[in-house]
């Protein structure tokens, strides 16, 4: 599923804290072994964790924040994506609310299931961020322990907080069986959209509230989801959804079973709902290179192999062309598009080998590791929309037409980093699903590319507030 990582990884400890904990990203556990502590100054992206990594169940390997894996602090990500100048002007998300649908957990099971309040407190202390404004909405799940979370949920919340540190974060809990099958995912997605659009101006969808490949749904189910998205748009709510982590293949219909290894996953070349719906801002993935001295953006490629795990559901930026939706008007005349909806619209860092440092905490022990997948890029874009809402002084709602108008205008290369290299081909030995290549302008791997918020946010606030023209 979006943002879930299989494999083992070593974790880096903070000064004076124990290490050797184990961590689950989403539903899949990763075993951690001791690593070198960070310096007394706290976690830094340039610190090395060790010399080798352990093999993952999928046959690959993962190393967290070391010479192989380049992790970025919130401050470095702020600079790389042009957010820092906005924060310096007080555009920090204050007064805006980002809703994050997440699976409810039933019991504390450290270190696999942690207390998000402790995680965020440790994250804020480590990176000198203001205390997170968080609350939980358990209306849909009735959770007895509302603050419990897997790494997937922590990644979502920490990503938004890193770029919009004063935005309010609403964790909208969904029943824990919401990803078990299509019969569960569709009602969960509809409920999250309806409830979420009453809670805030931006909904960020990573894993929970996703549905799977377009072939998973009937026409009636698709229409029900689209109707819920129309309601969100009518309320001036922006819905951002991850495009998926299996490249040109769609996410499976029985997400939990397939990813936990209990079922057969037959990859299908297809795009994933919700990102394929024309009313959704679909967020794809890149691999970011930025300066560790200044945070300055240096380059970006499409996220894909070899920086994913062959045979797993964590391989490349989801992208392609819809089987359900015709090309929306905002994509008319865009080179690279076809007769149907192209996905994604935009992208941001998603590579587990170049991503934001995560902090998880358990009984005073703080653990730092990388996070990855389009579960990272979706909340990055949700944070940016919150900044744009604040800049505009109103909820901008359905922003896709404005995004495309900006990208097709004279300031495209100032507002976006155009990603022109890489592809989203994936491998399930012996089968290879040939994907698409990144190219100048829009492409079905990275969309228009990643943001330079310093230029993009004022333009987006102006164009979206004017109904797509300015």
TISE-248387 format. One line per 8 residues: for each residue x negated, y negated, z of C-alpha. Coordinates in nm, 2 decimals, padded with zeros to 4 digits. Last residue first. Layout:
N
X,Y,Z | ...
***
This chain:
470
00.55,-03.57,-01.30 | 00.74,-03.26,-01.40 | 00.81,-02.93,-01.22 | 01.11,-03.04,-01.02 | 00.95,-03.37,-00.91 | 00.87,-03.23,-00.57 | 00.70,-02.94,-00.74 | 00.48,-03.18,-00.95
00.38,-03.42,-00.67 | 00.32,-03.16,-00.39 | 00.14,-02.94,-00.64 | -00.08,-03.22,-00.76 | -00.17,-03.32,-00.41 | -00.24,-02.95,-00.32 | -00.44,-02.86,-00.63 | -00.72,-03.12,-00.61
-00.86,-03.06,-00.26 | -00.70,-02.71,-00.27 | -00.95,-02.58,-00.53 | -00.75,-02.26,-00.57 | -00.82,-01.92,-00.73 | -00.75,-01.80,-01.08 | -00.47,-01.87,-01.33 | -00.34,-01.51,-01.30
-00.62,-01.29,-01.16 | -00.56,-00.96,-01.33 | -00.29,-01.02,-01.59 | -00.47,-01.32,-01.74 | -00.42,-01.70,-01.74 | -00.69,-01.92,-01.86 | -01.03,-01.78,-01.97 | -01.03,-01.40,-01.94
-01.00,-01.13,-01.68 | -00.96,-00.79,-01.83 | -00.67,-00.55,-01.82 | -00.62,-00.20,-01.70 | -00.73,00.14,-01.82 | -00.59,00.41,-01.59 | -00.86,00.67,-01.56 | -00.77,01.03,-01.48
-01.01,01.30,-01.37 | -01.04,01.16,-01.11 | -00.79,00.88,-01.00 | -00.97,00.58,-01.14 | -00.86,00.22,-01.17 | -00.90,-00.05,-01.44 | -00.84,-00.40,-01.29 | -01.10,-00.60,-01.48
-01.40,-00.83,-01.43 | -01.50,-01.17,-01.56 | -01.31,-01.49,-01.64 | -01.19,-01.63,-01.31 | -01.08,-01.99,-01.36 | -01.14,-02.17,-01.03 | -00.83,-02.39,-01.01 | -00.74,-02.75,-00.94
-01.04,-02.91,-01.12 | -01.04,-02.67,-01.41 | -00.67,-02.71,-01.46 | -00.68,-03.09,-01.45 | -00.59,-03.16,-01.81 | -00.26,-02.96,-01.79 | -00.17,-02.60,-01.85 | -00.27,-02.50,-01.49
-00.07,-02.80,-01.35 | 00.24,-02.70,-01.55 | 00.20,-02.34,-01.45 | 00.18,-02.41,-01.08 | 00.47,-02.66,-01.11 | 00.69,-02.39,-01.27 | 00.59,-02.14,-01.01 | 00.67,-02.36,-00.71
01.01,-02.23,-00.59 | 01.04,-02.40,-00.25 | 00.87,-02.73,-00.21 | 00.97,-02.77,00.15 | 00.94,-03.14,00.23 | 00.69,-03.41,00.34 | 00.49,-03.36,00.02 | 00.16,-03.31,00.21
00.33,-03.09,00.47 | 00.48,-02.87,00.20 | 00.14,-02.86,00.02 | -00.03,-02.74,00.34 | 00.24,-02.47,00.38 | 00.19,-02.37,00.02 | -00.19,-02.33,00.09 | -00.12,-02.11,00.39
00.10,-01.89,00.18 | -00.17,-01.87,-00.08 | -00.42,-01.74,00.17 | -00.15,-01.52,00.31 | -00.12,-01.35,-00.03 | -00.49,-01.32,-00.10 | -00.57,-01.12,00.22 | -00.30,-00.85,00.18
-00.42,-00.86,-00.18 | -00.69,-00.63,-00.04 | -00.95,-00.68,00.23 | -01.04,-00.74,00.58 | -01.39,-00.74,00.73 | -01.49,-00.66,01.09 | -01.54,-00.82,01.43 | -01.45,-00.64,01.75
-01.38,-00.81,02.08 | -01.36,-00.61,02.40 | -01.17,-00.79,02.68 | -00.91,-00.52,02.72 | -00.87,-00.48,02.34 | -00.94,-00.75,02.09 | -00.94,-00.76,01.71 | -01.12,-01.03,01.51
-01.13,-01.04,01.13 | -01.41,-01.18,00.92 | -01.27,-01.30,00.59 | -01.37,-01.13,00.27 | -01.65,-01.03,00.04 | -01.70,-00.66,00.03 | -01.34,-00.58,00.12 | -01.25,-00.78,-00.19
-00.93,-00.98,-00.18 | -01.04,-01.34,-00.23 | -00.78,-01.55,-00.41 | -00.53,-01.52,-00.70 | -00.26,-01.69,-00.90 | 00.03,-01.60,-01.11 | 00.00,-01.22,-01.10 | 00.17,-01.06,-01.30
00.32,-01.13,-01.65 | 00.70,-01.13,-01.69 | 00.80,-00.98,-02.03 | 00.77,-01.07,-02.40 | 00.39,-01.12,-02.37 | 00.14,-01.34,-02.18 | -00.22,-01.38,-02.28 | -00.18,-01.74,-02.41
00.10,-01.92,-02.22 | 00.37,-02.03,-02.47 | 00.65,-01.95,-02.24 | 00.53,-01.85,-01.89 | 00.74,-02.12,-01.71 | 01.05,-02.00,-01.90 | 01.03,-01.65,-01.75 | 00.92,-01.36,-01.96
01.18,-01.08,-01.94 | 01.20,-00.89,-01.62 | 01.23,-00.51,-01.56 | 00.94,-00.35,-01.74 | 00.70,-00.61,-01.61 | 00.35,-00.68,-01.73 | 00.01,-00.63,-01.57 | -00.16,-00.69,-01.24
-00.27,-00.55,-00.91 | -00.62,-00.65,-00.82 | -00.85,-00.35,-00.77 | -00.93,-00.02,-00.59 | -00.76,00.03,-00.25 | -00.49,00.30,-00.31 | -00.76,00.57,-00.32 | -00.91,00.78,-00.60
-01.21,00.55,-00.64 | -01.26,00.32,-00.34 | -01.29,-00.05,-00.43 | -01.59,-00.27,-00.49 | -01.70,-00.06,-00.79 | -01.43,-00.12,-00.91 | -01.20,-00.42,-00.89 | -01.16,-00.78,-00.77
-01.18,-01.02,-01.06 | -01.49,-01.23,-01.04 | -01.57,-01.55,-00.85 | -01.86,-01.79,-00.83 | -02.05,-02.04,-00.62 | -01.79,-02.20,-00.39 | -01.96,-02.40,-00.12 | -01.95,-02.25,00.23
-02.25,-02.47,00.33 | -02.52,-02.23,00.44 | -02.34,-01.91,00.37 | -02.28,-02.02,00.01 | -01.98,-01.87,-00.16 | -01.92,-01.56,-00.38 | -01.56,-01.45,-00.39 | -01.43,-01.11,-00.52
-01.09,-01.17,-00.66 | -00.73,-01.05,-00.59 | -00.38,-01.12,-00.72 | -00.10,-01.33,-00.57 | 00.24,-01.32,-00.72 | 00.45,-01.63,-00.66 | 00.80,-01.48,-00.65 | 01.11,-01.60,-00.84
01.00,-01.42,-01.16 | 01.01,-01.08,-00.98 | 00.69,-00.90,-01.05 | 00.54,-00.98,-00.71 | 00.81,-00.80,-00.52 | 00.79,-00.54,-00.68 | 00.48,-00.38,-00.83 | 00.35,-00.37,-01.18
00.31,-00.06,-01.40 | 00.07,00.21,-01.51 | 00.19,00.50,-01.30 | -00.02,00.68,-01.05 | 00.11,01.02,-00.92 | 00.07,01.02,-00.54 | 00.14,01.36,-00.39 | 00.24,01.35,-00.02
00.10,01.38,00.33 | -00.22,01.18,00.27 | -00.13,00.89,00.49 | -00.12,00.68,00.17 | 00.14,00.89,-00.01 | 00.36,00.95,00.30 | 00.37,00.58,00.40 | 00.42,00.44,00.06
00.69,00.67,-00.08 | 00.75,00.46,-00.39 | 00.38,00.43,-00.48 | 00.21,00.10,-00.56 | 00.18,00.04,-00.93 | -00.12,00.11,-01.14 | -00.30,-00.16,-01.34 | -00.51,-00.24,-01.03
-00.43,-00.03,-00.73 | -00.43,-00.30,-00.46 | -00.10,-00.47,-00.51 | 00.04,-00.80,-00.64 | 00.07,-00.96,-00.29 | 00.38,-01.16,-00.25 | 00.45,-01.53,-00.19 | 00.80,-01.65,-00.15
00.85,-02.03,-00.13 | 01.17,-02.14,00.05 | 01.37,-02.44,-00.09 | 01.70,-02.30,00.05 | 01.82,-02.22,-00.30 | 01.49,-02.04,-00.37 | 01.55,-01.81,-00.07 | 01.91,-01.74,-00.19
01.77,-01.66,-00.53 | 01.52,-01.42,-00.37 | 01.81,-01.24,-00.20 | 01.98,-01.21,-00.54 | 01.67,-01.07,-00.69 | 01.66,-00.80,-00.43 | 02.02,-00.70,-00.50 | 01.95,-00.71,-00.87
01.66,-00.47,-00.84 | 01.87,-00.23,-00.63 | 02.15,-00.24,-00.89 | 01.89,-00.18,-01.17 | 01.76,00.12,-00.99 | 01.43,00.10,-00.81 | 01.11,00.30,-00.79 | 01.02,00.24,-01.16
00.93,-00.11,-01.07 | 00.64,00.01,-00.85 | 00.65,-00.02,-00.48 | 00.90,-00.20,-00.25 | 00.72,-00.46,-00.04 | 00.89,-00.59,00.27 | 00.60,-00.48,00.50 | 00.27,-00.47,00.31
00.17,-00.83,00.21 | 00.46,-01.06,00.19 | 00.42,-01.43,00.29 | 00.74,-01.62,00.33 | 00.71,-02.00,00.32 | 00.96,-02.27,00.44 | 01.06,-02.11,00.76 | 01.32,-01.91,00.96
01.64,-01.90,00.75 | 01.44,-01.79,00.45 | 01.29,-01.52,00.66 | 01.62,-01.37,00.76 | 01.74,-01.33,00.41 | 01.41,-01.23,00.26 | 01.34,-00.99,00.54 | 01.68,-00.83,00.51
01.64,-00.79,00.13 | 01.29,-00.63,00.17 | 01.41,-00.40,00.44 | 01.71,-00.29,00.24 | 01.49,-00.21,-00.05 | 01.21,-00.04,00.15 | 01.43,00.21,00.33 | 01.60,00.39,00.04
01.28,00.34,-00.15 | 01.09,00.56,00.09 | 00.88,00.55,00.42 | 00.79,00.18,00.41 | 01.06,00.05,00.64 | 01.02,00.33,00.89 | 00.87,00.10,01.16 | 01.18,-00.13,01.14
01.09,-00.48,01.04 | 00.94,-00.75,01.26 | 00.93,-01.11,01.15 | 00.61,-01.26,01.28 | 00.67,-01.63,01.27 | 00.36,-01.84,01.24 | 00.38,-02.21,01.30 | 00.13,-02.41,01.10
-00.15,-02.58,01.29 | -00.44,-02.37,01.16 | -00.34,-02.38,00.79 | -00.65,-02.22,00.64 | -00.77,-01.98,00.91 | -00.42,-01.94,01.06 | -00.28,-01.80,00.73 | -00.57,-01.54,00.72
-00.54,-01.46,01.09 | -00.17,-01.37,01.06 | -00.20,-01.15,00.76 | -00.52,-00.97,00.89 | -00.36,-00.91,01.23 | -00.06,-00.74,01.06 | -00.27,-00.51,00.86 | -00.50,-00.44,01.16
-00.21,-00.27,01.34 | 00.01,-00.48,01.57 | 00.18,-00.49,01.91 | 00.33,-00.83,02.00 | 00.70,-00.73,01.99 | 00.69,-00.45,02.24 | 01.05,-00.35,02.28 | 01.12,-00.41,01.91
01.48,-00.47,01.80 | 01.38,-00.43,01.44 | 01.58,-00.68,01.25 | 01.62,-00.94,01.52 | 01.27,-00.90,01.65 | 01.15,-01.25,01.55 | 00.81,-01.31,01.71 | 00.64,-01.64,01.78
00.31,-01.79,01.70 | 00.15,-02.14,01.72 | -00.22,-02.03,01.71 | -00.45,-02.20,01.95 | -00.68,-02.44,01.77 | -00.98,-02.29,01.59 | -01.33,-02.27,01.74 | -01.42,-01.96,01.53
-01.48,-01.71,01.81 | -01.23,-01.87,02.05 | -00.96,-01.88,01.79 | -01.02,-01.52,01.68 | -01.03,-01.40,02.05 | -00.70,-01.57,02.12 | -00.56,-01.43,01.80 | -00.65,-01.07,01.89
-00.52,-01.11,02.25 | -00.19,-01.24,02.13 | -00.18,-00.97,01.86 | -00.19,-00.69,02.12 | -00.36,-00.39,01.96 | -00.26,-00.07,01.78 | -00.55,00.14,01.65 | -00.78,00.04,01.94
-00.59,00.09,02.14 | -00.25,00.27,02.12 | 00.00,00.02,02.26 | 00.35,00.15,02.18 | 00.64,00.10,01.95 | 00.50,-00.09,01.66 | 00.72,-00.31,01.44 | 00.62,-00.34,01.07
00.55,-00.70,00.95 | 00.73,-00.97,00.77 | 00.52,-01.29,00.79 | 00.71,-01.62,00.80 | 00.51,-01.94,00.76 | 00.64,-02.25,00.93 | 00.55,-02.61,00.87 | 00.54,-02.90,01.12
00.16,-02.90,01.13 | 00.01,-02.72,00.83 | -00.33,-02.87,00.85 | -00.31,-03.18,00.64 | -00.47,-03.41,00.91 | -00.71,-03.58,00.67 | -01.01,-03.36,00.78 | -00.79,-03.06,00.72
-00.74,-03.18,00.36 | -01.11,-03.22,00.31 | -01.17,-02.87,00.44 | -00.92,-02.69,00.22 | -01.14,-02.69,-00.10 | -01.13,-02.32,-00.15 | -01.50,-02.26,-00.06 | -01.49,-02.51,00.22
-01.20,-02.36,00.41 | -01.34,-02.01,00.34 | -01.67,-02.11,00.51 | -01.48,-02.25,00.81 | -01.27,-01.94,00.84 | -01.58,-01.73,00.85 | -01.68,-01.53,00.54 | -01.79,-01.17,00.52
-02.05,-01.04,00.27 | -02.05,-00.66,00.28 | -02.36,-00.49,00.16 | -02.62,-00.66,00.38 | -02.37,-00.65,00.67 | -02.02,-00.77,00.75 | -01.85,-00.43,00.77 | -01.99,-00.14,00.57
-01.77,00.08,00.37 | -01.82,00.41,00.20 | -01.67,00.62,-00.08 | -01.56,00.98,-00.08 | -01.19,00.91,00.00 | -01.24,01.02,00.35 | -01.51,00.76,00.40 | -01.88,00.82,00.43
-02.07,00.63,00.69 | -02.26,00.31,00.64 | -02.62,00.23,00.65 | -02.87,-00.04,00.75 | -02.70,-00.24,01.03 | -02.46,-00.52,01.11 | -02.63,-00.81,00.94 | -02.54,-01.17,01.03
-02.48,-01.41,00.75 | -02.11,-01.44,00.81 | -02.16,-01.57,01.16 | -02.01,-01.44,01.48 | -02.09,-01.62,01.80 | -02.38,-01.86,01.88 | -02.54,-01.60,02.10 | -02.62,-01.40,01.79
-02.41,-01.11,01.67 | -02.46,-00.77,01.82 | -02.62,-00.49,01.61 | -02.39,-00.20,01.53 | -02.22,00.08,01.72 | -02.00,00.32,01.51 | -01.65,00.26,01.38 | -01.39,00.51,01.26
-01.13,00.38,01.02 | -00.77,00.48,01.06 | -00.51,00.45,00.79 | -00.16,00.30,00.86 | -00.24,-00.07,00.81 | -00.61,-00.12,00.88 | -00.68,00.11,01.17 | -00.97,00.05,01.40
-01.20,00.26,01.61 | -01.42,00.12,01.88 | -01.80,00.18,01.91 | -01.88,-00.16,02.06 | -01.88,-00.30,02.41 | -01.91,-00.68,02.46 | -02.19,-00.89,02.59 | -02.23,-01.08,02.27
-01.98,-01.00,01.99 | -01.97,-00.65,01.84 | -02.00,-00.56,01.48 | -01.79,-00.27,01.35 | -01.90,00.01,01.13 | -01.66,00.14,00.87 | -01.48,00.46,00.78 | -01.25,00.49,00.48
-00.89,00.41,00.39 | -00.79,00.05,00.35 | -00.44,-00.08,00.34 | -00.40,-00.43,00.19 | -00.10,-00.36,-00.03 | 00.00,00.00,00.00
***
